[in-house]
């Protein structure tokens, strides 16, 4: 068994590369009906044609302890007697070897690799030992594959976007064009600012009219899960962003008070925020994203002076 695991560590990257273009099903912080230990969380489950990969997070909460993965670990689809046993563990030793968790390092991340399962499976059990192990029963999986959005934009460069906007300059809505979007995430605890999660992130995006809404694209034509809807005159829009990995959509009110510039803030979905801040996000916390938009093409006569 140990020799098999040792060999698999070397061939794993090759196996994974074979499934790069396959459909992948990802569940972030799945809903769980019951579990036997509260200090271990399932942060992500990824299902592809080769593996079922379970990401786990162990929080010792300041207490010393140890952890290892039993070679008897298995997953079992609900309403089935079929068990799919552990293939390998990453960043955690196979029992009886163990890793010691001391009070100075009370968080530990690891992965368990099982055989792939049928994408139609909606719920599984993850079992170490039915009576005494750390077990998760009734783990719900997302029903749809995680894929890149279908790209419906025919433009593939900044030059092509600029050409389009120049040729349609007389009919453009004020929100159409190429924008510099600057985002910054901040962590709040009990509605009080704690810290910024990262430095400002700047990117260029194009906003195009799609009939009943306006859609965002990157400069290479890749579609973003961002849409704007006109809700009234005077530069008022409804902003919608879909977080595919957690299957949640947020909305935010946008008022373009100054021509060529606006900003707004929204709360990131809780499951995605928890995944971003593993071990540091608790009930009542919020992860806010502040966006600043500055139009860079085409500029109005006032802006170009």
One Martini backbone bead per residue (centre of mass of N, CA, C, O) as a GRO file, in nm:
protein
  305
    1UNK     BB    1   0.060   0.062  -0.023
    2UNK     BB    2   0.299   0.260   0.018
    3UNK     BB    3   0.425   0.215  -0.261
    4UNK     BB    4   0.182   0.312  -0.421
    5UNK     BB    5   0.177   0.602  -0.306
    6UNK     BB    6   0.462   0.680  -0.394
    7UNK     BB    7   0.415   0.648  -0.699
    8UNK     BB    8   0.164   0.837  -0.728
    9UNK     BB    9   0.310   1.108  -0.669
   10UNK     BB   10   0.452   1.102  -0.961
   11UNK     BB   11   0.184   1.047  -1.153
   12UNK     BB   12  -0.033   1.258  -1.084
   13UNK     BB   13   0.022   1.498  -1.280
   14UNK     BB   14  -0.039   1.328  -1.531
   15UNK     BB   15  -0.330   1.252  -1.465
   16UNK     BB   16  -0.440   1.542  -1.438
   17UNK     BB   17  -0.372   1.632  -1.734
   18UNK     BB   18  -0.594   1.443  -1.864
   19UNK     BB   19  -0.843   1.631  -1.708
   20UNK     BB   20  -0.848   1.935  -1.789
   21UNK     BB   21  -1.098   1.915  -2.018
   22UNK     BB   22  -1.281   1.820  -1.816
   23UNK     BB   23  -1.535   1.796  -1.627
   24UNK     BB   24  -1.603   1.994  -1.332
   25UNK     BB   25  -1.690   1.942  -0.985
   26UNK     BB   26  -1.768   2.202  -0.744
   27UNK     BB   27  -1.755   2.227  -0.380
   28UNK     BB   28  -1.821   2.474  -0.141
   29UNK     BB   29  -1.896   2.417   0.151
   30UNK     BB   30  -2.077   2.181   0.220
   31UNK     BB   31  -2.354   2.039   0.304
   32UNK     BB   32  -2.416   1.882   0.634
   33UNK     BB   33  -2.586   1.665   0.832
   34UNK     BB   34  -2.325   1.508   0.966
   35UNK     BB   35  -2.066   1.501   1.232
   36UNK     BB   36  -1.802   1.382   1.459
   37UNK     BB   37  -1.619   1.647   1.400
   38UNK     BB   38  -1.555   2.006   1.440
   39UNK     BB   39  -1.233   2.053   1.361
   40UNK     BB   40  -1.335   1.949   1.076
   41UNK     BB   41  -1.336   2.067   0.738
   42UNK     BB   42  -1.503   2.106   0.436
   43UNK     BB   43  -1.397   2.311   0.165
   44UNK     BB   44  -1.364   2.091  -0.081
   45UNK     BB   45  -1.509   1.940  -0.385
   46UNK     BB   46  -1.361   1.741  -0.648
   47UNK     BB   47  -1.492   1.633  -0.972
   48UNK     BB   48  -1.367   1.397  -1.199
   49UNK     BB   49  -1.266   1.142  -1.413
   50UNK     BB   50  -1.057   1.039  -1.177
   51UNK     BB   51  -1.144   1.214  -0.917
   52UNK     BB   52  -1.202   1.258  -0.561
   53UNK     BB   53  -1.151   1.571  -0.401
   54UNK     BB   54  -1.069   1.639  -0.055
   55UNK     BB   55  -1.083   1.927   0.129
   56UNK     BB   56  -0.917   2.004   0.442
   57UNK     BB   57  -0.973   2.153   0.781
   58UNK     BB   58  -0.770   2.192   1.071
   59UNK     BB   59  -0.884   2.301   1.403
   60UNK     BB   60  -0.739   2.306   1.724
   61UNK     BB   61  -0.789   2.563   1.899
   62UNK     BB   62  -0.503   2.566   2.077
   63UNK     BB   63  -0.463   2.259   2.073
   64UNK     BB   64  -0.314   1.978   2.116
   65UNK     BB   65  -0.221   1.733   1.853
   66UNK     BB   66  -0.330   1.486   1.607
   67UNK     BB   67  -0.283   1.358   1.259
   68UNK     BB   68  -0.448   1.123   1.030
   69UNK     BB   69  -0.490   0.878   0.766
   70UNK     BB   70  -0.684   0.631   0.687
   71UNK     BB   71  -0.681   0.354   0.471
   72UNK     BB   72  -1.012   0.317   0.523
   73UNK     BB   73  -1.102   0.529   0.363
   74UNK     BB   74  -1.432   0.644   0.236
   75UNK     BB   75  -1.675   0.663  -0.020
   76UNK     BB   76  -2.050   0.699  -0.027
   77UNK     BB   77  -2.313   0.684  -0.193
   78UNK     BB   78  -2.620   0.738  -0.172
   79UNK     BB   79  -2.803   0.457  -0.202
   80UNK     BB   80  -2.528   0.284  -0.156
   81UNK     BB   81  -2.276   0.010  -0.128
   82UNK     BB   82  -2.051   0.165  -0.257
   83UNK     BB   83  -1.697   0.172  -0.216
   84UNK     BB   84  -1.441   0.434  -0.214
   85UNK     BB   85  -1.115   0.421  -0.173
   86UNK     BB   86  -0.829   0.534  -0.081
   87UNK     BB   87  -0.547   0.641  -0.264
   88UNK     BB   88  -0.459   0.930  -0.136
   89UNK     BB   89  -0.250   1.159   0.053
   90UNK     BB   90  -0.219   1.515   0.111
   91UNK     BB   91  -0.047   1.656   0.375
   92UNK     BB   92  -0.092   1.360   0.505
   93UNK     BB   93  -0.054   1.092   0.690
   94UNK     BB   94  -0.050   0.755   0.719
   95UNK     BB   95  -0.152   0.540   0.919
   96UNK     BB   96   0.049   0.564   1.203
   97UNK     BB   97   0.128   0.807   1.104
   98UNK     BB   98   0.197   1.151   1.222
   99UNK     BB   99   0.086   1.480   1.302
  100UNK     BB  100   0.179   1.748   1.496
  101UNK     BB  101  -0.029   1.972   1.684
  102UNK     BB  102   0.032   2.276   1.801
  103UNK     BB  103  -0.032   2.584   1.952
  104UNK     BB  104   0.132   2.735   1.706
  105UNK     BB  105  -0.024   2.515   1.501
  106UNK     BB  106  -0.382   2.514   1.456
  107UNK     BB  107  -0.346   2.463   1.137
  108UNK     BB  108  -0.469   2.227   0.871
  109UNK     BB  109  -0.399   2.114   0.539
  110UNK     BB  110  -0.576   1.873   0.321
  111UNK     BB  111  -0.586   1.571   0.105
  112UNK     BB  112  -0.826   1.349  -0.055
  113UNK     BB  113  -0.809   1.054  -0.264
  114UNK     BB  114  -1.054   0.936  -0.489
  115UNK     BB  115  -1.248   0.799  -0.682
  116UNK     BB  116  -1.453   0.850  -0.913
  117UNK     BB  117  -1.782   0.977  -0.975
  118UNK     BB  118  -2.089   1.016  -1.055
  119UNK     BB  119  -2.238   1.319  -1.144
  120UNK     BB  120  -2.534   1.233  -1.031
  121UNK     BB  121  -2.435   1.261  -0.756
  122UNK     BB  122  -2.560   1.437  -0.456
  123UNK     BB  123  -2.463   1.227  -0.220
  124UNK     BB  124  -2.228   1.171   0.055
  125UNK     BB  125  -2.000   0.970   0.230
  126UNK     BB  126  -1.733   1.028   0.476
  127UNK     BB  127  -1.517   0.757   0.586
  128UNK     BB  128  -1.316   0.615   0.826
  129UNK     BB  129  -1.495   0.520   1.089
  130UNK     BB  130  -1.810   0.452   1.174
  131UNK     BB  131  -1.757   0.487   1.504
  132UNK     BB  132  -1.443   0.651   1.546
  133UNK     BB  133  -1.417   0.852   1.329
  134UNK     BB  134  -1.390   1.099   1.084
  135UNK     BB  135  -1.718   1.189   0.987
  136UNK     BB  136  -1.942   1.231   0.690
  137UNK     BB  137  -2.292   1.291   0.658
  138UNK     BB  138  -2.451   1.415   0.405
  139UNK     BB  139  -2.295   1.526   0.137
  140UNK     BB  140  -2.340   1.793  -0.067
  141UNK     BB  141  -2.369   1.837  -0.419
  142UNK     BB  142  -2.326   1.984  -0.703
  143UNK     BB  143  -2.518   1.967  -1.015
  144UNK     BB  144  -2.286   2.137  -1.164
  145UNK     BB  145  -2.052   2.227  -1.363
  146UNK     BB  146  -1.729   2.371  -1.376
  147UNK     BB  147  -1.703   2.642  -1.606
  148UNK     BB  148  -1.643   2.819  -1.857
  149UNK     BB  149  -1.774   3.059  -2.012
  150UNK     BB  150  -1.941   3.134  -2.275
  151UNK     BB  151  -1.813   3.289  -2.560
  152UNK     BB  152  -1.989   3.572  -2.724
  153UNK     BB  153  -1.733   3.728  -2.808
  154UNK     BB  154  -1.563   3.858  -3.103
  155UNK     BB  155  -1.354   3.991  -2.931
  156UNK     BB  156  -0.967   3.977  -2.880
  157UNK     BB  157  -0.908   4.294  -2.831
  158UNK     BB  158  -0.860   4.619  -2.772
  159UNK     BB  159  -0.875   4.712  -3.067
  160UNK     BB  160  -1.153   4.584  -3.132
  161UNK     BB  161  -1.311   4.741  -2.923
  162UNK     BB  162  -1.241   5.027  -3.022
  163UNK     BB  163  -1.362   4.997  -3.303
  164UNK     BB  164  -1.650   4.951  -3.211
  165UNK     BB  165  -1.690   5.214  -3.044
  166UNK     BB  166  -1.629   5.412  -3.277
  167UNK     BB  167  -1.860   5.302  -3.479
  168UNK     BB  168  -2.083   5.348  -3.211
  169UNK     BB  169  -2.078   5.633  -3.062
  170UNK     BB  170  -2.387   5.744  -3.105
  171UNK     BB  171  -2.522   5.466  -2.942
  172UNK     BB  172  -2.404   5.478  -2.668
  173UNK     BB  173  -2.392   5.400  -2.360
  174UNK     BB  174  -2.231   5.534  -2.089
  175UNK     BB  175  -2.133   5.232  -1.992
  176UNK     BB  176  -1.992   5.199  -2.247
  177UNK     BB  177  -1.672   5.036  -2.264
  178UNK     BB  178  -1.356   5.106  -2.128
  179UNK     BB  179  -1.239   4.989  -1.808
  180UNK     BB  180  -1.111   5.067  -1.495
  181UNK     BB  181  -1.076   4.815  -1.245
  182UNK     BB  182  -1.089   4.854  -0.888
  183UNK     BB  183  -1.004   4.627  -0.624
  184UNK     BB  184  -1.107   4.576  -0.266
  185UNK     BB  185  -1.063   4.385   0.024
  186UNK     BB  186  -1.262   4.358   0.334
  187UNK     BB  187  -1.258   4.295   0.684
  188UNK     BB  188  -1.540   4.225   0.896
  189UNK     BB  189  -1.628   4.273   1.252
  190UNK     BB  190  -1.911   4.362   1.365
  191UNK     BB  191  -1.894   4.614   1.153
  192UNK     BB  192  -1.577   4.616   1.179
  193UNK     BB  193  -1.281   4.702   1.085
  194UNK     BB  194  -0.980   4.505   1.029
  195UNK     BB  195  -0.890   4.435   0.711
  196UNK     BB  196  -0.704   4.388   0.437
  197UNK     BB  197  -0.665   4.124   0.212
  198UNK     BB  198  -0.551   4.315  -0.022
  199UNK     BB  199  -0.446   4.458  -0.273
  200UNK     BB  200  -0.497   4.623  -0.533
  201UNK     BB  201  -0.697   4.543  -0.825
  202UNK     BB  202  -0.618   4.569  -1.175
  203UNK     BB  203  -0.844   4.606  -1.458
  204UNK     BB  204  -0.962   4.547  -1.788
  205UNK     BB  205  -1.289   4.632  -1.921
  206UNK     BB  206  -1.573   4.548  -2.114
  207UNK     BB  207  -1.884   4.712  -2.209
  208UNK     BB  208  -2.181   4.560  -2.341
  209UNK     BB  209  -2.453   4.545  -2.538
  210UNK     BB  210  -2.733   4.282  -2.480
  211UNK     BB  211  -3.013   4.454  -2.461
  212UNK     BB  212  -3.120   4.396  -2.136
  213UNK     BB  213  -2.800   4.432  -2.104
  214UNK     BB  214  -2.468   4.451  -1.958
  215UNK     BB  215  -2.147   4.321  -2.047
  216UNK     BB  216  -1.850   4.162  -1.933
  217UNK     BB  217  -1.503   4.190  -2.051
  218UNK     BB  218  -1.216   4.098  -2.149
  219UNK     BB  219  -0.961   4.175  -2.373
  220UNK     BB  220  -0.989   3.859  -2.491
  221UNK     BB  221  -1.323   3.799  -2.456
  222UNK     BB  222  -1.380   3.710  -2.182
  223UNK     BB  223  -1.626   3.613  -1.980
  224UNK     BB  224  -1.813   3.765  -1.729
  225UNK     BB  225  -2.008   3.756  -1.416
  226UNK     BB  226  -2.118   4.051  -1.538
  227UNK     BB  227  -2.395   4.286  -1.484
  228UNK     BB  228  -2.607   4.542  -1.629
  229UNK     BB  229  -2.897   4.741  -1.523
  230UNK     BB  230  -3.148   4.940  -1.599
  231UNK     BB  231  -3.355   5.140  -1.357
  232UNK     BB  232  -3.288   5.442  -1.451
  233UNK     BB  233  -3.240   5.747  -1.484
  234UNK     BB  234  -2.925   5.893  -1.418
  235UNK     BB  235  -2.717   5.651  -1.383
  236UNK     BB  236  -2.887   5.381  -1.306
  237UNK     BB  237  -2.786   5.060  -1.167
  238UNK     BB  238  -2.769   4.704  -1.180
  239UNK     BB  239  -2.555   4.486  -1.015
  240UNK     BB  240  -2.428   4.161  -1.132
  241UNK     BB  241  -2.282   3.870  -0.959
  242UNK     BB  242  -2.149   3.547  -1.030
  243UNK     BB  243  -2.071   3.265  -0.815
  244UNK     BB  244  -1.998   2.963  -0.931
  245UNK     BB  245  -1.871   2.793  -0.686
  246UNK     BB  246  -2.152   2.880  -0.501
  247UNK     BB  247  -2.417   2.961  -0.649
  248UNK     BB  248  -2.410   3.294  -0.635
  249UNK     BB  249  -2.583   3.613  -0.621
  250UNK     BB  250  -2.516   3.954  -0.655
  251UNK     BB  251  -2.618   4.287  -0.558
  252UNK     BB  252  -2.587   4.634  -0.685
  253UNK     BB  253  -2.587   4.972  -0.653
  254UNK     BB  254  -2.562   5.217  -0.927
  255UNK     BB  255  -2.415   5.557  -0.944
  256UNK     BB  256  -2.348   5.783  -1.208
  257UNK     BB  257  -2.251   6.095  -1.116
  258UNK     BB  258  -1.983   6.074  -1.280
  259UNK     BB  259  -1.841   6.098  -1.566
  260UNK     BB  260  -1.651   5.805  -1.589
  261UNK     BB  261  -1.753   5.740  -1.277
  262UNK     BB  262  -1.755   5.476  -1.019
  263UNK     BB  263  -1.887   5.326  -0.708
  264UNK     BB  264  -1.888   5.013  -0.510
  265UNK     BB  265  -2.042   4.781  -0.265
  266UNK     BB  266  -2.002   4.432  -0.156
  267UNK     BB  267  -2.098   4.120  -0.040
  268UNK     BB  268  -1.955   3.832  -0.012
  269UNK     BB  269  -2.020   3.529  -0.013
  270UNK     BB  270  -1.986   3.332   0.258
  271UNK     BB  271  -1.848   3.078   0.138
  272UNK     BB  272  -1.625   3.234  -0.014
  273UNK     BB  273  -1.513   3.386   0.230
  274UNK     BB  274  -1.440   3.133   0.394
  275UNK     BB  275  -1.239   3.025   0.181
  276UNK     BB  276  -1.048   3.278   0.181
  277UNK     BB  277  -1.066   3.266   0.530
  278UNK     BB  278  -0.934   3.029   0.661
  279UNK     BB  279  -0.977   3.050   1.015
  280UNK     BB  280  -1.095   3.384   0.992
  281UNK     BB  281  -1.405   3.305   0.960
  282UNK     BB  282  -1.706   3.415   1.116
  283UNK     BB  283  -1.983   3.462   1.256
  284UNK     BB  284  -2.057   3.797   1.135
  285UNK     BB  285  -1.882   3.819   0.910
  286UNK     BB  286  -1.721   4.025   0.646
  287UNK     BB  287  -1.670   4.046   0.285
  288UNK     BB  288  -1.561   4.321   0.109
  289UNK     BB  289  -1.618   4.483  -0.217
  290UNK     BB  290  -1.440   4.738  -0.376
  291UNK     BB  291  -1.540   4.939  -0.658
  292UNK     BB  292  -1.359   5.106  -0.925
  293UNK     BB  293  -1.462   5.317  -1.203
  294UNK     BB  294  -1.276   5.401  -1.512
  295UNK     BB  295  -1.294   5.560  -1.801
  296UNK     BB  296  -1.084   5.506  -2.116
  297UNK     BB  297  -1.311   5.403  -2.340
  298UNK     BB  298  -1.460   5.641  -2.456
  299UNK     BB  299  -1.414   5.978  -2.444
  300UNK     BB  300  -1.527   6.259  -2.366
  301UNK     BB  301  -1.489   6.589  -2.414
  302UNK     BB  302  -1.450   6.653  -2.114
  303UNK     BB  303  -1.234   6.423  -2.051
  304UNK     BB  304  -1.019   6.510  -2.291
  305UNK     BB  305  -0.924   6.796  -2.169
   0.00000   0.00000   0.00000
